[in-house]
Amino acid sequence: MNQSDLIAKCAEKTGLTKTKMKEVLETVGDVILAAVKSKQTVTMPVIGRFTHKVAQARSCRNPRTGAIMKVPAKAKMTFSSSSFVKESLQKK
């Protein structure tokens, strides 16, 4: 499902126009991103949890040259699905 399909399906279920639904989804995304950037955890009970994590700096080897390279630490957002989602995916 791409973004257009998601917007159309949500607009159909909520009765909002596609334009308004796009604004709503973009706003939700912006709010989640802002919260995670400020190192808050965002929990959506039916869907899951978005968290801020830091991947530690590490060394790795370049497969072509064999030279050891340093990979810097970086921030990332992780997602853990809820138990409801996990159970729903297992049902047939």
N, CA, C and O atoms as a CHARMM CRD file, in Angstrom:
* protein
*
  368
    1    1 MET  N      0.86000  -1.17600   0.00000 PROA 1      0.00000
    2    1 MET  CA     0.00000   0.00000   0.00000 PROA 1      0.00000
    3    1 MET  C      0.90000   1.23100   0.00000 PROA 1      0.00000
    4    1 MET  O      1.77700   1.36300   0.85300 PROA 1      0.00000
    5    2 ASN  N      0.68600   2.11500  -0.94000 PROA 2      0.00000
    6    2 ASN  CA     1.46300   3.34600  -0.96900 PROA 2      0.00000
    7    2 ASN  C      0.70700   4.47100  -0.25200 PROA 2      0.00000
    8    2 ASN  O     -0.38900   4.26600   0.27100 PROA 2      0.00000
    9    3 GLN  N      1.31000   5.65400  -0.23700 PROA 3      0.00000
   10    3 GLN  CA     0.72200   6.77300   0.49600 PROA 3      0.00000
   11    3 GLN  C     -0.64800   7.15000  -0.04600 PROA 3      0.00000
   12    3 GLN  O     -1.56400   7.41700   0.73100 PROA 3      0.00000
   13    4 SER  N     -0.80200   7.17500  -1.34700 PROA 4      0.00000
   14    4 SER  CA    -2.10000   7.54000  -1.94900 PROA 4      0.00000
   15    4 SER  C     -3.19000   6.55700  -1.55100 PROA 4      0.00000
   16    4 SER  O     -4.31200   6.95400  -1.23500 PROA 4      0.00000
   17    5 ASP  N     -2.85000   5.26400  -1.56900 PROA 5      0.00000
   18    5 ASP  CA    -3.81600   4.23800  -1.17100 PROA 5      0.00000
   19    5 ASP  C     -4.21100   4.40100   0.29700 PROA 5      0.00000
   20    5 ASP  O     -5.38500   4.29000   0.64900 PROA 5      0.00000
   21    6 LEU  N     -3.21700   4.66600   1.14800 PROA 6      0.00000
   22    6 LEU  CA    -3.48000   4.84700   2.57700 PROA 6      0.00000
   23    6 LEU  C     -4.39300   6.04600   2.80200 PROA 6      0.00000
   24    6 LEU  O     -5.35100   5.96800   3.57200 PROA 6      0.00000
   25    7 ILE  N     -4.10000   7.14200   2.13700 PROA 7      0.00000
   26    7 ILE  CA    -4.92200   8.35200   2.28400 PROA 7      0.00000
   27    7 ILE  C     -6.34600   8.08000   1.81100 PROA 7      0.00000
   28    7 ILE  O     -7.30400   8.45700   2.48600 PROA 7      0.00000
   29    8 ALA  N     -6.49500   7.43200   0.66400 PROA 8      0.00000
   30    8 ALA  CA    -7.82900   7.14800   0.12400 PROA 8      0.00000
   31    8 ALA  C     -8.63100   6.24800   1.06000 PROA 8      0.00000
   32    8 ALA  O     -9.81100   6.49900   1.30300 PROA 8      0.00000
   33    9 LYS  N     -7.99000   5.19400   1.58800 PROA 9      0.00000
   34    9 LYS  CA    -8.68000   4.24400   2.47700 PROA 9      0.00000
   35    9 LYS  C     -9.09900   4.92600   3.77900 PROA 9      0.00000
   36    9 LYS  O    -10.22300   4.74000   4.24600 PROA 9      0.00000
   37   10 CYS  N     -8.19200   5.71800   4.36600 PROA 10     0.00000
   38   10 CYS  CA    -8.51500   6.41600   5.61400 PROA 10     0.00000
   39   10 CYS  C     -9.59600   7.46700   5.40200 PROA 10     0.00000
   40   10 CYS  O    -10.47300   7.63800   6.24900 PROA 10     0.00000
   41   11 ALA  N     -9.53500   8.17100   4.27400 PROA 11     0.00000
   42   11 ALA  CA   -10.55800   9.18000   3.96600 PROA 11     0.00000
   43   11 ALA  C    -11.92000   8.52700   3.81500 PROA 11     0.00000
   44   11 ALA  O    -12.93000   9.06200   4.27200 PROA 11     0.00000
   45   12 GLU  N    -11.94300   7.37400   3.17600 PROA 12     0.00000
   46   12 GLU  CA   -13.19500   6.64000   2.99400 PROA 12     0.00000
   47   12 GLU  C    -13.78400   6.20700   4.33700 PROA 12     0.00000
   48   12 GLU  O    -14.99000   6.31600   4.55500 PROA 12     0.00000
   49   13 LYS  N    -12.92500   5.71300   5.23600 PROA 13     0.00000
   50   13 LYS  CA   -13.41200   5.23700   6.54100 PROA 13     0.00000
   51   13 LYS  C    -13.84100   6.36400   7.46400 PROA 13     0.00000
   52   13 LYS  O    -14.76500   6.19500   8.26000 PROA 13     0.00000
   53   14 THR  N    -13.17200   7.52600   7.36600 PROA 14     0.00000
   54   14 THR  CA   -13.47800   8.61800   8.29000 PROA 14     0.00000
   55   14 THR  C    -14.48300   9.61700   7.74600 PROA 14     0.00000
   56   14 THR  O    -15.08500  10.37100   8.51100 PROA 14     0.00000
   57   15 GLY  N    -14.67200   9.63100   6.42400 PROA 15     0.00000
   58   15 GLY  CA   -15.58300  10.60100   5.82600 PROA 15     0.00000
   59   15 GLY  C    -14.91500  11.93400   5.54200 PROA 15     0.00000
   60   15 GLY  O    -15.58400  12.87600   5.11700 PROA 15     0.00000
   61   16 LEU  N    -13.60600  12.03500   5.76900 PROA 16     0.00000
   62   16 LEU  CA   -12.87500  13.25900   5.45600 PROA 16     0.00000
   63   16 LEU  C    -12.49900  13.26500   3.97900 PROA 16     0.00000
   64   16 LEU  O    -12.49600  12.22400   3.32100 PROA 16     0.00000
   65   17 THR  N    -12.18500  14.44200   3.47300 PROA 17     0.00000
   66   17 THR  CA   -11.69500  14.51500   2.09700 PROA 17     0.00000
   67   17 THR  C    -10.26500  13.99700   2.06000 PROA 17     0.00000
   68   17 THR  O     -9.58400  13.93400   3.08400 PROA 17     0.00000
   69   18 LYS  N     -9.82500  13.62800   0.86500 PROA 18     0.00000
   70   18 LYS  CA    -8.45200  13.12300   0.73200 PROA 18     0.00000
   71   18 LYS  C     -7.42900  14.18900   1.10800 PROA 18     0.00000
   72   18 LYS  O     -6.39100  13.87900   1.69200 PROA 18     0.00000
   73   19 THR  N     -7.72000  15.43600   0.77600 PROA 19     0.00000
   74   19 THR  CA    -6.80500  16.52900   1.11200 PROA 19     0.00000
   75   19 THR  C     -6.68200  16.69600   2.61500 PROA 19     0.00000
   76   19 THR  O     -5.57900  16.84300   3.14100 PROA 19     0.00000
   77   20 LYS  N     -7.81400  16.67300   3.30500 PROA 20     0.00000
   78   20 LYS  CA    -7.81100  16.81700   4.76600 PROA 20     0.00000
   79   20 LYS  C     -7.13700  15.61200   5.42100 PROA 20     0.00000
   80   20 LYS  O     -6.40100  15.76000   6.39600 PROA 20     0.00000
   81   21 MET  N     -7.39400  14.41100   4.87600 PROA 21     0.00000
   82   21 MET  CA    -6.79300  13.20600   5.44000 PROA 21     0.00000
   83   21 MET  C     -5.27800  13.23500   5.27600 PROA 21     0.00000
   84   21 MET  O     -4.55000  12.80800   6.17300 PROA 21     0.00000
   85   22 LYS  N     -4.79700  13.73300   4.14300 PROA 22     0.00000
   86   22 LYS  CA    -3.34800  13.85900   3.92600 PROA 22     0.00000
   87   22 LYS  C     -2.74500  14.79300   4.96200 PROA 22     0.00000
   88   22 LYS  O     -1.68300  14.50400   5.51300 PROA 22     0.00000
   89   23 GLU  N     -3.41700  15.92200   5.23600 PROA 23     0.00000
   90   23 GLU  CA    -2.95700  16.86500   6.25900 PROA 23     0.00000
   91   23 GLU  C     -2.89700  16.20200   7.63000 PROA 23     0.00000
   92   23 GLU  O     -1.93600  16.39500   8.37500 PROA 23     0.00000
   93   24 VAL  N     -3.92400  15.42100   7.96400 PROA 24     0.00000
   94   24 VAL  CA    -3.97200  14.73400   9.25700 PROA 24     0.00000
   95   24 VAL  C     -2.80500  13.75500   9.38400 PROA 24     0.00000
   96   24 VAL  O     -2.10900  13.75000  10.39900 PROA 24     0.00000
   97   25 LEU  N     -2.58800  12.93200   8.36300 PROA 25     0.00000
   98   25 LEU  CA    -1.51200  11.94100   8.42000 PROA 25     0.00000
   99   25 LEU  C     -0.13400  12.59800   8.48400 PROA 25     0.00000
  100   25 LEU  O      0.75000  12.12600   9.19900 PROA 25     0.00000
  101   26 GLU  N      0.04800  13.68400   7.73900 PROA 26     0.00000
  102   26 GLU  CA     1.32100  14.41400   7.79600 PROA 26     0.00000
  103   26 GLU  C      1.53900  15.02200   9.17300 PROA 26     0.00000
  104   26 GLU  O      2.65900  15.02300   9.68300 PROA 26     0.00000
  105   27 THR  N      0.47200  15.53800   9.77900 PROA 27     0.00000
  106   27 THR  CA     0.56800  16.11200  11.11700 PROA 27     0.00000
  107   27 THR  C      0.92400  15.04300  12.14300 PROA 27     0.00000
  108   27 THR  O      1.76800  15.27100  13.00900 PROA 27     0.00000
  109   28 VAL  N      0.29000  13.88800  12.05300 PROA 28     0.00000
  110   28 VAL  CA     0.60800  12.78000  12.96700 PROA 28     0.00000
  111   28 VAL  C      2.07900  12.39500  12.82000 PROA 28     0.00000
  112   28 VAL  O      2.77600  12.19500  13.81500 PROA 28     0.00000
  113   29 GLY  N      2.54300  12.29400  11.58300 PROA 29     0.00000
  114   29 GLY  CA     3.94700  11.96800  11.34600 PROA 29     0.00000
  115   29 GLY  C      4.88200  13.01400  11.92300 PROA 29     0.00000
  116   29 GLY  O      5.90100  12.66900  12.52300 PROA 29     0.00000
  117   30 ASP  N      4.55300  14.28600  11.75100 PROA 30     0.00000
  118   30 ASP  CA     5.37300  15.37800  12.28300 PROA 30     0.00000
  119   30 ASP  C      5.42400  15.34500  13.80600 PROA 30     0.00000
  120   30 ASP  O      6.48300  15.55500  14.39500 PROA 30     0.00000
  121   31 VAL  N      4.28800  15.08300  14.44500 PROA 31     0.00000
  122   31 VAL  CA     4.22200  15.03700  15.91000 PROA 31     0.00000
  123   31 VAL  C      5.04600  13.86200  16.43700 PROA 31     0.00000
  124   31 VAL  O      5.78000  14.00900  17.41500 PROA 31     0.00000
  125   32 ILE  N      4.92900  12.70500  15.80000 PROA 32     0.00000
  126   32 ILE  CA     5.70400  11.53500  16.22000 PROA 32     0.00000
  127   32 ILE  C      7.19200  11.80900  16.05900 PROA 32     0.00000
  128   32 ILE  O      7.97200  11.51500  16.96400 PROA 32     0.00000
  129   33 LEU  N      7.59700  12.36400  14.92600 PROA 33     0.00000
  130   33 LEU  CA     9.00800  12.65200  14.68100 PROA 33     0.00000
  131   33 LEU  C      9.56000  13.64800  15.69400 PROA 33     0.00000
  132   33 LEU  O     10.66200  13.46500  16.21200 PROA 33     0.00000
  133   34 ALA  N      8.79900  14.70000  15.97600 PROA 34     0.00000
  134   34 ALA  CA     9.24700  15.71000  16.94700 PROA 34     0.00000
  135   34 ALA  C      9.41600  15.09900  18.33800 PROA 34     0.00000
  136   34 ALA  O     10.37700  15.40500  19.04500 PROA 34     0.00000
  137   35 ALA  N      8.48800  14.24300  18.72000 PROA 35     0.00000
  138   35 ALA  CA     8.57700  13.60600  20.04400 PROA 35     0.00000
  139   35 ALA  C      9.77900  12.67400  20.11400 PROA 35     0.00000
  140   35 ALA  O     10.50000  12.67400  21.11200 PROA 35     0.00000
  141   36 VAL  N     10.00200  11.88900  19.08300 PROA 36     0.00000
  142   36 VAL  CA    11.12900  10.94900  19.08700 PROA 36     0.00000
  143   36 VAL  C     12.45300  11.71200  19.03400 PROA 36     0.00000
  144   36 VAL  O     13.42400  11.30400  19.67000 PROA 36     0.00000
  145   37 LYS  N     12.50100  12.81700  18.28100 PROA 37     0.00000
  146   37 LYS  CA    13.72000  13.62400  18.24000 PROA 37     0.00000
  147   37 LYS  C     14.05800  14.17800  19.62200 PROA 37     0.00000
  148   37 LYS  O     15.23100  14.33900  19.95900 PROA 37     0.00000
  149   38 SER  N     13.03900  14.46600  20.41700 PROA 38     0.00000
  150   38 SER  CA    13.27600  14.96300  21.77300 PROA 38     0.00000
  151   38 SER  C     13.39600  13.81500  22.77600 PROA 38     0.00000
  152   38 SER  O     13.27000  14.01100  23.98400 PROA 38     0.00000
  153   39 LYS  N     13.64300  12.61400  22.24800 PROA 39     0.00000
  154   39 LYS  CA    13.91500  11.40500  23.03400 PROA 39     0.00000
  155   39 LYS  C     12.73100  10.92900  23.87300 PROA 39     0.00000
  156   39 LYS  O     12.91800  10.29900  24.91400 PROA 39     0.00000
  157   40 GLN  N     11.52600  11.22600  23.42300 PROA 40     0.00000
  158   40 GLN  CA    10.32600  10.70200  24.07100 PROA 40     0.00000
  159   40 GLN  C      9.89300   9.43300  23.34800 PROA 40     0.00000
  160   40 GLN  O     10.17100   9.25700  22.16200 PROA 40     0.00000
  161   41 THR  N      9.21900   8.56400  24.06500 PROA 41     0.00000
  162   41 THR  CA     8.63900   7.37400  23.46100 PROA 41     0.00000
  163   41 THR  C      7.18600   7.67000  23.12100 PROA 41     0.00000
  164   41 THR  O      6.44900   8.21400  23.94300 PROA 41     0.00000
  165   42 VAL  N      6.77900   7.31400  21.91400 PROA 42     0.00000
  166   42 VAL  CA     5.39700   7.52100  21.48200 PROA 42     0.00000
  167   42 VAL  C      4.72900   6.16000  21.41900 PROA 42     0.00000
  168   42 VAL  O      5.15500   5.28400  20.66600 PROA 42     0.00000
  169   43 THR  N      3.68400   5.98600  22.20900 PROA 43     0.00000
  170   43 THR  CA     2.97100   4.71400  22.25100 PROA 43     0.00000
  171   43 THR  C      1.59500   4.88200  21.64500 PROA 43     0.00000
  172   43 THR  O      0.81600   5.74800  22.04400 PROA 43     0.00000
  173   44 MET  N      1.31400   4.03000  20.67200 PROA 44     0.00000
  174   44 MET  CA    -0.01800   3.97500  20.06600 PROA 44     0.00000
  175   44 MET  C     -0.53300   2.57800  20.38800 PROA 44     0.00000
  176   44 MET  O     -0.08700   1.60800  19.77600 PROA 44     0.00000
  177   45 PRO  N     -1.47300   2.45000  21.34300 PROA 45     0.00000
  178   45 PRO  CA    -1.85400   1.14500  21.89000 PROA 45     0.00000
  179   45 PRO  C     -2.18400   0.06100  20.86500 PROA 45     0.00000
  180   45 PRO  O     -1.81000  -1.09500  21.06800 PROA 45     0.00000
  181   46 VAL  N     -2.85200   0.38600  19.80200 PROA 46     0.00000
  182   46 VAL  CA    -3.24400  -0.63700  18.83500 PROA 46     0.00000
  183   46 VAL  C     -2.09000  -0.96300  17.88300 PROA 46     0.00000
  184   46 VAL  O     -1.99500  -2.08800  17.39300 PROA 46     0.00000
  185   47 ILE  N     -1.22200   0.00100  17.62000 PROA 47     0.00000
  186   47 ILE  CA    -0.17500  -0.17400  16.61000 PROA 47     0.00000
  187   47 ILE  C      1.15600  -0.59800  17.21500 PROA 47     0.00000
  188   47 ILE  O      1.68000  -1.66000  16.88000 PROA 47     0.00000
  189   48 GLY  N      1.70000   0.21600  18.09600 PROA 48     0.00000
  190   48 GLY  CA     2.99800  -0.10200  18.67500 PROA 48     0.00000
  191   48 GLY  C      3.64700   1.11300  19.30000 PROA 48     0.00000
  192   48 GLY  O      2.98100   2.07100  19.69300 PROA 48     0.00000
  193   49 ARG  N      4.99100   1.04500  19.38400 PROA 49     0.00000
  194   49 ARG  CA     5.72800   2.08100  20.10100 PROA 49     0.00000
  195   49 ARG  C      6.91600   2.55500  19.25100 PROA 49     0.00000
  196   49 ARG  O      7.66600   1.74300  18.70800 PROA 49     0.00000
  197   50 PHE  N      7.07500   3.87800  19.14400 PROA 50     0.00000
  198   50 PHE  CA     8.20200   4.49200  18.46400 PROA 50     0.00000
  199   50 PHE  C      9.17000   5.00000  19.52200 PROA 50     0.00000
  200   50 PHE  O      8.75500   5.68700  20.45500 PROA 50     0.00000
  201   51 THR  N     10.44600   4.67500  19.39500 PROA 51     0.00000
  202   51 THR  CA    11.43100   5.10400  20.38300 PROA 51     0.00000
  203   51 THR  C     12.67500   5.65600  19.70000 PROA 51     0.00000
  204   51 THR  O     12.94000   5.37700  18.53100 PROA 51     0.00000
  205   52 HSD  N     13.42300   6.43700  20.44900 PROA 52     0.00000
  206   52 HSD  CA    14.69300   7.00900  19.99700 PROA 52     0.00000
  207   52 HSD  C     15.80800   6.10200  20.49200 PROA 52     0.00000
  208   52 HSD  O     15.85000   5.76100  21.67500 PROA 52     0.00000
  209   53 LYS  N     16.70500   5.71100  19.60800 PROA 53     0.00000
  210   53 LYS  CA    17.85700   4.89400  19.99900 PROA 53     0.00000
  211   53 LYS  C     19.10200   5.47400  19.36600 PROA 53     0.00000
  212   53 LYS  O     19.03100   6.18600  18.36400 PROA 53     0.00000
  213   54 VAL  N     20.24000   5.16600  19.95400 PROA 54     0.00000
  214   54 VAL  CA    21.51500   5.58700  19.39500 PROA 54     0.00000
  215   54 VAL  C     22.31200   4.34100  19.05000 PROA 54     0.00000
  216   54 VAL  O     22.57900   3.50200  19.91100 PROA 54     0.00000
  217   55 ALA  N     22.69000   4.22800  17.78600 PROA 55     0.00000
  218   55 ALA  CA    23.56600   3.14200  17.35400 PROA 55     0.00000
  219   55 ALA  C     24.98000   3.56800  17.72600 PROA 55     0.00000
  220   55 ALA  O     25.44400   4.61900  17.28400 PROA 55     0.00000
  221   56 GLN  N     25.65900   2.77800  18.52100 PROA 56     0.00000
  222   56 GLN  CA    26.99100   3.11600  19.00500 PROA 56     0.00000
  223   56 GLN  C     28.00400   3.13100  17.86500 PROA 56     0.00000
  224   56 GLN  O     27.83200   2.44900  16.85500 PROA 56     0.00000
  225   57 ALA  N     29.05800   3.91800  18.04300 PROA 57     0.00000
  226   57 ALA  CA    30.15100   3.93700  17.07800 PROA 57     0.00000
  227   57 ALA  C     30.80900   2.56200  17.07300 PROA 57     0.00000
  228   57 ALA  O     30.87800   1.88500  18.09800 PROA 57     0.00000
  229   58 ARG  N     31.29000   2.16600  15.90000 PROA 58     0.00000
  230   58 ARG  CA    31.91000   0.84600  15.80400 PROA 58     0.00000
  231   58 ARG  C     32.93700   0.85100  14.68600 PROA 58     0.00000
  232   58 ARG  O     33.02100   1.79400  13.90000 PROA 58     0.00000
  233   59 SER  N     33.70300  -0.20100  14.63100 PROA 59     0.00000
  234   59 SER  CA    34.67200  -0.38800  13.55600 PROA 59     0.00000
  235   59 SER  C     34.16200  -1.48500  12.64600 PROA 59     0.00000
  236   59 SER  O     33.52200  -2.43500  13.09500 PROA 59     0.00000
  237   60 CYS  N     34.45300  -1.34500  11.35800 PROA 60     0.00000
  238   60 CYS  CA    34.08800  -2.39300  10.41500 PROA 60     0.00000
  239   60 CYS  C     35.19400  -2.50900   9.37100 PROA 60     0.00000
  240   60 CYS  O     36.10300  -1.68000   9.32000 PROA 60     0.00000
  241   61 ARG  N     35.10900  -3.52000   8.56200 PROA 61     0.00000
  242   61 ARG  CA    36.13700  -3.75700   7.55800 PROA 61     0.00000
  243   61 ARG  C     35.55300  -3.53000   6.16300 PROA 61     0.00000
  244   61 ARG  O     34.47700  -4.03600   5.84400 PROA 61     0.00000
  245   62 ASN  N     36.26300  -2.77000   5.34100 PROA 62     0.00000
  246   62 ASN  CA    35.87000  -2.54800   3.95800 PROA 62     0.00000
  247   62 ASN  C     36.10700  -3.85700   3.20000 PROA 62     0.00000
  248   62 ASN  O     37.24100  -4.33400   3.15700 PROA 62     0.00000
  249   63 PRO  N     35.07000  -4.45200   2.60000 PROA 63     0.00000
  250   63 PRO  CA    35.24600  -5.74400   1.94700 PROA 63     0.00000
  251   63 PRO  C     36.17800  -5.70600   0.72700 PROA 63     0.00000
  252   63 PRO  O     36.78900  -6.72100   0.39200 PROA 63     0.00000
  253   64 ARG  N     36.29100  -4.56600   0.07100 PROA 64     0.00000
  254   64 ARG  CA    37.16900  -4.46700  -1.09900 PROA 64     0.00000
  255   64 ARG  C     38.64200  -4.37300  -0.72300 PROA 64     0.00000
  256   64 ARG  O     39.48700  -5.08400  -1.26600 PROA 64     0.00000
  257   65 THR  N     38.92600  -3.48400   0.21400 PROA 65     0.00000
  258   65 THR  CA    40.32800  -3.22200   0.54400 PROA 65     0.00000
  259   65 THR  C     40.79400  -3.93400   1.79600 PROA 65     0.00000
  260   65 THR  O     41.99400  -4.11800   2.00000 PROA 65     0.00000
  261   66 GLY  N     39.85900  -4.33400   2.63000 PROA 66     0.00000
  262   66 GLY  CA    40.22100  -4.96700   3.90100 PROA 66     0.00000
  263   66 GLY  C     40.60300  -3.95100   4.96500 PROA 66     0.00000
  264   66 GLY  O     40.94700  -4.32500   6.08700 PROA 66     0.00000
  265   67 ALA  N     40.54500  -2.66500   4.62100 PROA 67     0.00000
  266   67 ALA  CA    40.90600  -1.62000   5.57700 PROA 67     0.00000
  267   67 ALA  C     39.83800  -1.49400   6.65300 PROA 67     0.00000
  268   67 ALA  O     38.64700  -1.65700   6.38900 PROA 67     0.00000
  269   68 ILE  N     40.27900  -1.20500   7.85500 PROA 68     0.00000
  270   68 ILE  CA    39.34900  -1.00100   8.96600 PROA 68     0.00000
  271   68 ILE  C     38.84300   0.43700   8.91100 PROA 68     0.00000
  272   68 ILE  O     39.61700   1.38600   8.78600 PROA 68     0.00000
  273   69 MET  N     37.51500   0.57000   9.00700 PROA 69     0.00000
  274   69 MET  CA    36.88200   1.88400   8.95300 PROA 69     0.00000
  275   69 MET  C     36.12400   2.11800  10.25300 PROA 69     0.00000
  276   69 MET  O     35.68200   1.17500  10.91000 PROA 69     0.00000
  277   70 LYS  N     35.98300   3.36700  10.60600 PROA 70     0.00000
  278   70 LYS  CA    35.20000   3.72000  11.78700 PROA 70     0.00000
  279   70 LYS  C     33.83400   4.21200  11.32900 PROA 70     0.00000
  280   70 LYS  O     33.73600   5.08900  10.47100 PROA 70     0.00000
  281   71 VAL  N     32.78600   3.64400  11.90300 PROA 71     0.00000
  282   71 VAL  CA    31.41900   4.06600  11.62500 PROA 71     0.00000
  283   71 VAL  C     30.97800   4.89900  12.82900 PROA 71     0.00000
  284   71 VAL  O     30.97400   4.40000  13.95500 PROA 71     0.00000
  285   72 PRO  N     30.60800   6.15700  12.60600 PROA 72     0.00000
  286   72 PRO  CA    30.23500   7.00800  13.74400 PROA 72     0.00000
  287   72 PRO  C     28.89200   6.59700  14.35600 PROA 72     0.00000
  288   72 PRO  O     28.08300   5.91700  13.72600 PROA 72     0.00000
  289   73 ALA  N     28.68300   7.02400  15.58600 PROA 73     0.00000
  290   73 ALA  CA    27.39700   6.79500  16.25000 PROA 73     0.00000
  291   73 ALA  C     26.32800   7.60500  15.52600 PROA 73     0.00000
  292   73 ALA  O     26.60800   8.67900  14.99300 PROA 73     0.00000
  293   74 LYS  N     25.11400   7.09000  15.50900 PROA 74     0.00000
  294   74 LYS  CA    24.03100   7.84100  14.87900 PROA 74     0.00000
  295   74 LYS  C     22.71500   7.56700  15.58300 PROA 74     0.00000
  296   74 LYS  O     22.49500   6.49200  16.14000 PROA 74     0.00000
  297   75 ALA  N     21.84600   8.56900  15.54400 PROA 75     0.00000
  298   75 ALA  CA    20.52300   8.44500  16.14500 PROA 75     0.00000
  299   75 ALA  C     19.59300   7.78500  15.14500 PROA 75     0.00000
  300   75 ALA  O     19.72000   7.98500  13.93800 PROA 75     0.00000
  301   76 LYS  N     18.65500   6.99400  15.65700 PROA 76     0.00000
  302   76 LYS  CA    17.66500   6.37000  14.78800 PROA 76     0.00000
  303   76 LYS  C     16.36100   6.18500  15.54100 PROA 76     0.00000
  304   76 LYS  O     16.32800   6.19700  16.77200 PROA 76     0.00000
  305   77 MET  N     15.29400   6.01400  14.78400 PROA 77     0.00000
  306   77 MET  CA    13.98800   5.76700  15.37000 PROA 77     0.00000
  307   77 MET  C     13.67100   4.29200  15.18200 PROA 77     0.00000
  308   77 MET  O     13.83500   3.75200  14.08800 PROA 77     0.00000
  309   78 THR  N     13.22300   3.64700  16.23400 PROA 78     0.00000
  310   78 THR  CA    12.84600   2.24500  16.13100 PROA 78     0.00000
  311   78 THR  C     11.35600   2.09100  16.39900 PROA 78     0.00000
  312   78 THR  O     10.73300   2.93900  17.03700 PROA 78     0.00000
  313   79 PHE  N     10.80600   1.01000  15.90700 PROA 79     0.00000
  314   79 PHE  CA     9.38900   0.72200  16.08500 PROA 79     0.00000
  315   79 PHE  C      9.24300  -0.69300  16.61000 PROA 79     0.00000
  316   79 PHE  O      9.85600  -1.62300  16.08600 PROA 79     0.00000
  317   80 SER  N      8.43600  -0.85600  17.64100 PROA 80     0.00000
  318   80 SER  CA     8.09300  -2.17200  18.18600 PROA 80     0.00000
  319   80 SER  C      6.58800  -2.33300  18.06400 PROA 80     0.00000
  320   80 SER  O      5.82600  -1.50900  18.56700 PROA 80     0.00000
  321   81 SER  N      6.16700  -3.38900  17.40000 PROA 81     0.00000
  322   81 SER  CA     4.72600  -3.58500  17.23300 PROA 81     0.00000
  323   81 SER  C      4.09400  -4.05600  18.53400 PROA 81     0.00000
  324   81 SER  O      4.74300  -4.69000  19.36700 PROA 81     0.00000
  325   82 SER  N      2.82500  -3.73500  18.68900 PROA 82     0.00000
  326   82 SER  CA     2.09200  -4.09800  19.90200 PROA 82     0.00000
  327   82 SER  C      1.76300  -5.59000  19.89100 PROA 82     0.00000
  328   82 SER  O      1.84700  -6.24800  18.85400 PROA 82     0.00000
  329   83 SER  N      1.39300  -6.10600  21.04100 PROA 83     0.00000
  330   83 SER  CA     1.01100  -7.51800  21.12200 PROA 83     0.00000
  331   83 SER  C     -0.24300  -7.77800  20.30100 PROA 83     0.00000
  332   83 SER  O     -0.41000  -8.87200  19.76200 PROA 83     0.00000
  333   84 PHE  N     -1.13000  -6.78600  20.19700 PROA 84     0.00000
  334   84 PHE  CA    -2.33500  -6.92200  19.37100 PROA 84     0.00000
  335   84 PHE  C     -1.95100  -7.16700  17.91200 PROA 84     0.00000
  336   84 PHE  O     -2.51300  -8.04600  17.26000 PROA 84     0.00000
  337   85 VAL  N     -1.00100  -6.39400  17.40500 PROA 85     0.00000
  338   85 VAL  CA    -0.54500  -6.55600  16.02000 PROA 85     0.00000
  339   85 VAL  C      0.10100  -7.92300  15.83700 PROA 85     0.00000
  340   85 VAL  O     -0.17600  -8.62000  14.86000 PROA 85     0.00000
  341   86 LYS  N      0.95600  -8.30500  16.77200 PROA 86     0.00000
  342   86 LYS  CA     1.63800  -9.60200  16.67100 PROA 86     0.00000
  343   86 LYS  C      0.63900 -10.75600  16.63900 PROA 86     0.00000
  344   86 LYS  O      0.76800 -11.68200  15.83800 PROA 86     0.00000
  345   87 GLU  N     -0.36100 -10.68700  17.52100 PROA 87     0.00000
  346   87 GLU  CA    -1.37000 -11.74100  17.56700 PROA 87     0.00000
  347   87 GLU  C     -2.23500 -11.73500  16.30700 PROA 87     0.00000
  348   87 GLU  O     -2.58600 -12.79500  15.78900 PROA 87     0.00000
  349   88 SER  N     -2.57900 -10.54700  15.81600 PROA 88     0.00000
  350   88 SER  CA    -3.40700 -10.43700  14.61900 PROA 88     0.00000
  351   88 SER  C     -2.71000 -11.01700  13.40500 PROA 88     0.00000
  352   88 SER  O     -3.35600 -11.62200  12.54900 PROA 88     0.00000
  353   89 LEU  N     -1.40800 -10.84200  13.31900 PROA 89     0.00000
  354   89 LEU  CA    -0.65700 -11.37900  12.17800 PROA 89     0.00000
  355   89 LEU  C     -0.57600 -12.89800  12.20000 PROA 89     0.00000
  356   89 LEU  O     -0.40700 -13.52800  11.15600 PROA 89     0.00000
  357   90 GLN  N     -0.69400 -13.48600  13.38100 PROA 90     0.00000
  358   90 GLN  CA    -0.61200 -14.94400  13.49500 PROA 90     0.00000
  359   90 GLN  C     -1.92500 -15.64100  13.18100 PROA 90     0.00000
  360   90 GLN  O     -1.93800 -16.83600  12.88400 PROA 90     0.00000
  361   91 LYS  N     -3.03900 -14.90100  13.24400 PROA 91     0.00000
  362   91 LYS  CA    -4.36000 -15.48900  12.96000 PROA 91     0.00000
  363   91 LYS  C     -4.53100 -15.65700  11.46500 PROA 91     0.00000
  364   91 LYS  O     -4.05700 -14.83900  10.67800 PROA 91     0.00000
  365   92 LYS  N     -5.20100 -16.70600  11.08800 PROA 92     0.00000
  366   92 LYS  CA    -5.43000 -16.95100   9.65600 PROA 92     0.00000
  367   92 LYS  C     -6.84600 -16.70100   9.26800 PROA 92     0.00000
  368   92 LYS  O     -7.20400 -16.86100   8.10200 PROA 92     0.00000
